[in-house]
């Protein structure tokens, strides 16, 4: 029988549309469990019996959330993570004490300074476009622990086409700027908001702590793929942005 060290298995997992989802996205004919509330305290996310089993299995390993959620949204989940946490699309890493990892913050400090004013400018330009075109969107710079992390734009995804010039300016500002779109959510990410970079940083720490650790990555969206590819194995929900873009054609 194999001897398994506690937490030698490290699971990096996205949350929304991987572990939980809104009710319309839940599988039919399965009991649902409360997964997370909005800022008004209304339960809006749920998980199935299968996801409950998955969460229980994840609890036997060192499970690290890798999420676009900020700390407040993470705290509104009905379940918790007891180890490190990668939040705000990778802009921040929290330790087990829920405080920002100081070494990670020092590593990205110069990039934060370089991006801060531009994020404020870009958010202002977004709000101007929303008013000019009468768009049903809202935009804000998401700040957490005093750090400007990214721009969040929420609204009808069919209206995102009105922001093309803005998105081009964002991507041209500095290298490694990225745009994340999934359903009604868009995030304009500065270079330091990188799930892959944050996961790579934690992996280096775990490799020093354990001999031959096992890394598993789980996620649903295109922006999850880079951090999942750093892992030994990848887990993808069968109904997700990734799986829909990579459907296989079988010849029988």
N, C-alpha and C positions, 0 to 999 in steps of 0.2 A: 504494500500500500504506500502511496506517495505521502510524504510528510509535507504539509502546507503551513508555512509561517503565516501568522496573522497579518493581514493587510499587505501581503506580498502581491496580491492581485489588486491592481489599481484601475478603477473604472472611471473614465471621464465621460460624463453624459450631459447632453442638452436636456432641457426640461419641457418646454412648451411644444406640443405636437410630437413629443417623444415619450414622456412619462405621463403627461396630462394633456387635455385638450378641451375646447368648448363642447357643449352638449351636442350641437349638430354634427361634430366630427367624431363623436363616440360611436363605437360599433353597436349595431342593433342587438337586441335580445341578450343583453348581459347586464348584471347589476352594476350600478355606478356608485362611486364613492367620491365624496367631496375632496377636491384637489387644491383649489386656491380661490381666494376672493379678490375682488377689485378694491379700489381705495375707499369705496363706500361700504365695504363689508359684505357685499353681495357675492354669493358663491357663483363663479362663472366658469370654473375649470373643474374637470372630473377625470377619474381614472377607472378603467375597467377591472374586472377580476383578473384578467391576464396581466395587466400592468401592475396590479397589486402583488401578484406572484413575482413579477420582475423586480419590483421595489424590495420585496423581502429578500430576494436573492442578492440584490445589490448591497443590502445591509450586511452581508457576510464578508464583503470586501471593503477596501478603502475607496469610497465612492465620492468623486469630486464633481459637483455641478459645474458645467461650462455653459453659461447662459447669458442672454441679452438682458435679463432682469437686473434691476438695481437692488440694493440691499432691502429697501422697503417692500418691493414686490416679492422678493425672496422670502421675507418674513411673513407674507400673507399666505404662504402654502400651509396645508394641513399636516405636512410632514417636514422633517428637517434633515440637514446634513451635518454630521459631527466632525468632519475634517475640513480641509481647505475648500475654498469656494472661488471659482472664477466667475466674475459678474461683469455686467455692462459690456458685453461682447468682448471681454478680455482686457478691458482698460484697467480693471482693478482685480487684485487677488487678495482675498481675506484669509487670515490664518484661522486656526481652530478657536481662537479667542474672538473671532469676528472683527478683528482690527486689520487695517490695511497692512499688507506685507511691506515693511519699510525698504527692503532691498529691491523689490520689484518697482516700488514707487520711485526710488532713486534712479533706477535703470531707465525709466521713461520720462524723467523730470524735464529734460531738455526738449523733448517732443511736445509735452504738454504746454510748455511756454511758447513754442513755435506755433501751436495750433489754436491757442485760447481765443485770441482776438478774431481769427478767421471764422471760428465756429459761431461766435456771436454775430458777425457780419452775415454769414450764410443763413443763419436762422432768421435774421431780419429780412433778408431778401426773399426767403421762402414765404414769410408771412405777407410780404408785399404782393407776391404773385398770387397767393391765395385770395387776397382781397380784390386784386385786379380782375381775376378770372371768375370770381364768385365760387371758388372751389369748396367742397365740403371736406376740408382737411383741417388739421391742427398741427402745429410744429413747436418744438421747444428743444433747448439744449439740456440734456440730461446731466445733472451734476450729482455726484455722490461722494461723501466724505470730503467735500470741498474741491473735488476734481471734476473739470468739464470732460465728460466721457464721450458723448456723441450727440448727433442731432436725431431726434425721433420725429417722424412724420407719420401721422395716422389718417386714413381716409379711404375713399373709393379708389381702388387700384387702377381703374380705368382713367382716372384723372391724373395719374402720375406723369402722363405724357406731356402735360403742361410744364413740367419741371425739367425738361431735357437740357436746356441751356444751363440751368443751375447745377444739374448733376455733372455736366461736362466741366464746369468751373471747379467743382469740388474735386474731381478726379485729377484735374490739371494742377491743383494747388501744390501738392507734394507727392512724392512717390509713395506707394503702398496705401494710398487712400482707397477705401472700398465702399461699395453700396450694397446694402442687404435689403432684399425685398422678399416678403413672404406674406401673401394675402393682402390684408389692409395695412400692413406695417412696413414702413421703410426706415432704414437707419443709415445716416451718412457717417461713416466711420473714419476717424483719423487713424494715422498709421499705428498708434499705440493701442488702439482698440482691436486687438488681434487675438482671437481664441487660440490659434496655433502657437503664437509666440508665448502666450501665458502657459499653455500646456507644456510646451518644450522647456520652459523655465522650471516648472514643477517636476517634470520627468528627470531633469538633471539632478535635482535634489533626491528623488526617490532612488535613482541608480546608485547614489552614494550610500543610501540607507539600507538597501536590500541587494542581495546577490540575485541577478537575473530576474528582476520583477516582470510580471505579466501586465501589459497595458492593453486595455480594451476601450474602444471609443464608440459612443452611441449618439446618434443624432438624426435629424430629419431633413435639414435644409442644406442648400449648396454651400453656405458659409460654414457649416459644420465639417464638411469634407476635409479641409486642410488639417484640422487637428485630429480627425479620425485616422487619416493616413499616416500619422506619426505613430499610431498604435500597432500592436501585433495583430489585433483582430478588430473588425468593425461590425457594429450592429445597426441595422436600419429598419424602421417600422415599415410594414408592407404597404401602408398608405401614407406616402410622404412626398415631399418635393423631390427628394433624391430618387426614390423608386419610380416615380412617374416619369422622370427624365431618362431613366435607364431601363425601361421595359425591354425585356428580351424577346426576340422573335424565335419561335421554335418551329422546326420542320419535323413533321411526323410522317 
